Every structure is written in structure tokens, then in C-alpha cells.
Amino acid sequence: MTIKVLIADDQALVRSGFRMILESRDDLEVVGEASDGEQAIRLAEQTRPDVVLMDVRMPGLDGVAATARLTAAALPPKVIILTTYDLEEPLYAALRAGASGFLLKDVRPADLVEAIRVVAGGDALLAPTATRRLLDRFLVTDVTPEAPAGSLDRLTEREREVLTLLARGSSNAEIAERLVVTEATVKTHVSAILRKLGVRDRVQAVVLAYDLGLVRPRPSS
């Protein structure tokens, strides 16, 4: 199956470089290039990409705002945020806006391709510990949850346990060891959690777990 990709970056050189990398792969198709957030949204509506590579800083509508609008659509694409520097604050805002992960712009070609495949396949592109670090550092207490508080009632006791461990930064392998189950069983629980909570991937499930109070940010040192 071909993965359709939209590239949004205000630097033409960056867009052309990414296009060259992606079009050398048989399973990837670049369906458009945008130089700002508004253009990215228009092109996404026209081309229906599976994945959008979104620069976090662009003139006019920036990558975070554009991501929020794209992921609120009826059939949202997956969004990978592109950034020059590993700046926590805009990356955290992008996660809250619905991004499935982030990449530095100097990413190796093979890693860029693999990242797109991973996100298109439904997984999140962010190490569990990085997710936890971002949320612990920047979670604000007056944010209205994106789902009703009763959402957690839809989960079984074991699913709540798995979600708690996810939010604390555990990998599937670590969760399996902690609960004395197989990794395949953990993956089944994670799939059920995403479906019941109505979220796209692990990152968004962790954000929601924080929002709903299942886990709390660590106290500032």
C-alpha cells in the first residue's frame, strides 16, 4: 500500500530534500508541498494524505495550530512535527494539538522513511520516557480534557493498569514484565484502550491519562 505524504515547511530547500528522499521509496508518494499552515490545510483537504510532515515554526499559521485543525477533521492525517531544535515547549504544544510524534530536521533519510511508515501504521513516534518528560514538565492544570471524565470507566481494571504504566513511560516489554503477560497481550490491551478512549495512538492516550487525572505530573524540583 502506498503511503501519501504532504510536506509542510517554509524552506523550499527542506521540502525538496525531503521530497527527494521520499520519492526514492516505492511505498511513499509525496502528494503536495506547503510553505505555511494555511496552505497545508488546504492541500490536505484536496489530497487526503496519510501523513503530514509539519514544520513547527512557519509564517502565518504555525505548525502547532495547523496540526490542531488537521487532527480535528473527520478523517485526520497523522502528523509528524519537524523541528530544528529539540525544544520541549513547542513539542509539548504539538502533542496536545494531536501530533503523533516529532523529528529533528537533520534526521537521517532511513530514519525519516521509517518514521513515516511507523506513524502511518498507527504507532506513535516518540519514546515513552520523552512523552512522560514533556508532560511532566509542561502539563497545565486548567486544561479542559478532550474527553469526558467518565472515559476511564470504559476501561477494564487491567486496561487502566496498562494505561497507567504507559503514562509513566513504560514500554510494551516493560509492561509485559511488570504484569507477567506476553507483549502480544499488552499490544491487545493497548489497542482496546485506544479504541475505547477514541484516541489515535499511544501519545494521545498518555496525554488523556494526564488530563483525566489517572496520573499526575511530578513535582517540580
C-alpha positions as CSV (number, residue, x, y, z in Angstrom):
1,M,0.0,0.0,0.0
2,T,1.3,3.5,-0.9
3,I,1.6,6.0,1.9
4,K,0.6,9.5,0.8
5,V,2.7,12.2,2.4
6,L,2.3,16.0,2.5
7,I,5.3,18.2,3.3
8,A,4.8,21.5,5.1
9,D,7.8,23.7,5.6
10,D,8.5,27.3,4.8
11,Q,12.0,26.5,3.4
12,A,11.9,25.3,-0.2
13,L,15.3,23.6,0.2
14,V,14.0,21.5,3.1
15,R,10.9,20.5,1.2
16,S,12.8,19.5,-1.9
17,G,15.3,17.5,0.1
18,F,12.5,15.5,1.9
19,R,10.7,15.0,-1.4
20,M,13.9,13.6,-3.0
21,I,14.3,11.1,-0.1
22,L,10.6,10.0,0.0
23,E,10.1,9.6,-3.8
24,S,13.0,7.2,-3.9
25,R,10.9,4.7,-1.9
26,D,8.3,2.6,-3.8
27,D,5.8,2.7,-0.9
28,L,5.8,6.5,-0.4
29,E,4.2,9.2,-2.5
30,V,4.5,13.0,-2.0
31,V,1.1,14.4,-2.8
32,G,2.0,18.1,-2.1
33,E,4.2,20.8,-0.6
34,A,3.1,23.7,1.6
35,S,5.0,26.7,2.7
36,D,2.7,27.6,5.6
37,G,0.0,26.2,7.8
38,E,-3.0,27.6,5.9
39,Q,-1.7,26.1,2.6
40,A,-1.0,22.8,4.4
41,I,-4.7,22.6,5.5
42,R,-5.9,23.4,2.0
43,L,-3.7,20.8,0.4
44,A,-4.6,18.2,3.0
45,E,-8.3,18.7,2.2
46,Q,-7.5,18.3,-1.5
47,T,-5.0,15.4,-1.4
48,R,-6.1,13.4,1.7
49,P,-2.5,12.5,2.9
50,D,-1.9,9.7,5.3
51,V,1.0,11.6,7.0
52,V,1.8,15.2,7.1
53,L,5.4,16.3,7.8
54,M,4.8,19.6,9.6
55,D,7.4,22.3,10.4
56,V,6.7,23.6,13.9
57,R,7.6,27.2,13.0
58,M,6.1,28.8,9.9
59,P,4.8,32.3,9.0
60,G,1.2,32.9,9.5
61,L,-0.5,29.8,10.9
62,D,2.3,27.8,12.6
63,G,2.7,24.1,12.7
64,V,1.0,23.6,16.1
65,A,-2.1,25.5,15.1
66,A,-2.2,23.8,11.7
67,T,-1.9,20.4,13.4
68,A,-4.8,21.1,15.7
69,R,-7.0,21.9,12.7
70,L,-5.9,18.9,10.7
71,T,-6.4,16.4,13.5
72,A,-9.8,17.8,14.2
73,A,-11.0,16.8,10.7
74,A,-13.4,13.9,10.1
75,L,-10.7,11.8,8.5
76,P,-7.5,13.3,10.1
77,P,-4.0,12.5,8.8
78,K,-1.2,11.6,11.1
79,V,1.1,14.5,11.8
80,I,4.9,14.3,12.4
81,I,6.3,17.6,13.7
82,L,9.6,18.8,12.2
83,T,11.9,21.0,14.3
84,T,15.4,22.3,14.0
85,Y,16.0,22.2,17.7
86,D,14.8,19.8,20.4
87,L,12.7,22.5,22.1
88,E,10.4,21.0,24.7
89,E,7.7,23.7,24.9
90,P,6.6,23.7,21.2
91,L,6.9,20.0,21.0
92,Y,4.6,19.6,24.0
93,A,2.1,22.0,22.4
94,A,2.2,19.9,19.3
95,L,1.5,16.7,21.2
96,R,-1.5,18.4,22.8
97,A,-2.6,19.5,19.4
98,G,-2.7,15.9,18.2
99,A,0.7,15.2,16.6
100,S,1.8,11.6,16.7
101,G,5.5,12.5,17.2
102,F,8.4,14.7,16.2
103,L,11.6,14.5,14.2
104,L,14.6,16.8,14.1
105,K,15.2,18.2,10.6
106,D,18.6,16.7,10.4
107,V,17.1,13.2,10.7
108,R,18.9,10.5,8.6
109,P,17.0,9.6,5.4
110,A,16.4,6.0,6.5
111,D,15.0,7.2,9.9
112,L,12.7,9.7,8.2
113,V,11.3,6.9,6.0
114,E,10.9,4.5,8.9
115,A,9.2,7.2,11.0
116,I,6.6,7.8,8.3
117,R,5.9,4.1,8.0
118,V,5.6,3.7,11.8
119,V,3.1,6.6,12.2
120,A,1.1,5.6,9.1
121,G,0.8,2.1,10.6
122,G,-0.8,3.6,13.7
123,D,2.1,3.8,16.2
124,A,3.4,6.9,17.9
125,L,6.8,8.3,17.1
126,L,8.1,9.3,20.5
127,A,10.0,7.4,23.1
128,P,7.8,6.7,26.2
129,T,10.3,8.5,28.5
130,A,10.3,11.6,26.3
131,T,6.5,11.7,26.4
132,R,6.5,11.5,30.1
133,R,9.2,14.1,30.4
134,L,7.3,16.6,28.2
135,L,4.0,16.0,30.0
136,D,5.6,16.2,33.5
137,R,7.3,19.5,32.6
138,F,4.5,21.3,30.8
139,L,1.1,19.9,31.8
140,V,-1.1,22.7,33.0
141,T,-3.9,22.1,35.5
142,D,-6.6,24.2,33.9
143,V,-6.8,22.4,30.6
144,T,-10.2,21.0,29.8
145,P,-9.9,17.3,29.0
146,E,-10.7,16.4,25.4
147,A,-12.9,13.5,26.6
148,P,-15.4,13.3,29.5
149,A,-14.2,12.2,32.9
150,G,-16.3,9.0,32.5
151,S,-14.0,7.9,29.7
152,L,-11.9,5.9,32.1
153,D,-15.0,4.0,33.2
154,R,-15.0,2.3,29.8
155,L,-11.7,0.6,30.6
156,T,-11.3,-2.7,32.4
157,E,-9.2,-2.7,35.6
158,R,-6.3,-4.3,33.6
159,E,-6.6,-1.7,30.8
160,R,-6.4,1.1,33.4
161,E,-3.3,-0.6,34.8
162,V,-1.7,-0.8,31.4
163,L,-2.6,2.9,30.6
164,T,-1.1,4.0,33.9
165,L,2.1,2.2,33.1
166,L,2.2,3.7,29.6
167,A,1.8,7.2,31.1
168,R,4.6,6.5,33.4
169,G,6.9,5.9,30.5
170,S,7.0,2.1,30.3
171,S,7.5,0.3,27.0
172,N,5.4,-2.8,26.0
173,A,8.2,-5.1,27.1
174,E,8.4,-3.4,30.5
175,I,4.7,-3.6,30.9
176,A,4.7,-7.2,30.0
177,E,7.4,-8.0,32.5
178,R,5.6,-6.0,35.2
179,L,2.2,-7.7,34.7
180,V,3.7,-11.1,33.9
181,V,2.0,-11.3,30.5
182,T,3.2,-11.5,26.9
183,E,4.0,-8.5,24.8
184,A,1.2,-9.6,22.4
185,T,-1.2,-9.4,25.3
186,V,0.0,-5.9,26.1
187,K,-0.5,-4.8,22.5
188,T,-4.1,-6.2,22.6
189,H,-4.8,-4.1,25.7
190,V,-3.2,-1.0,24.1
191,S,-5.4,-1.4,21.0
192,A,-8.5,-1.8,23.2
193,I,-7.5,1.4,25.2
194,L,-7.1,3.4,22.1
195,R,-10.5,2.3,20.7
196,K,-12.4,2.9,24.0
197,L,-10.9,6.3,24.6
198,G,-11.3,7.3,20.9
199,V,-7.6,8.4,20.5
200,R,-5.3,7.7,17.6
201,D,-2.1,6.5,19.2
202,R,-0.2,5.9,22.4
203,V,0.9,9.5,22.8
204,Q,-2.7,10.8,22.7
205,A,-3.7,8.1,25.2
206,V,-1.0,9.3,27.6
207,V,-2.0,12.9,27.2
208,L,-5.6,12.0,28.0
209,A,-4.4,9.9,31.0
210,Y,-2.8,13.1,32.4
211,D,-5.8,15.2,31.5
212,L,-8.2,12.9,33.3
213,G,-6.1,12.6,36.4
214,L,-5.1,8.9,36.1
215,V,-1.5,10.0,36.6
216,R,-0.1,13.3,37.9
217,P,2.9,15.4,36.8
218,R,5.9,15.0,39.0
219,P,6.5,17.9,41.5
220,S,9.0,20.5,40.2
221,S,12.4,20.1,41.8
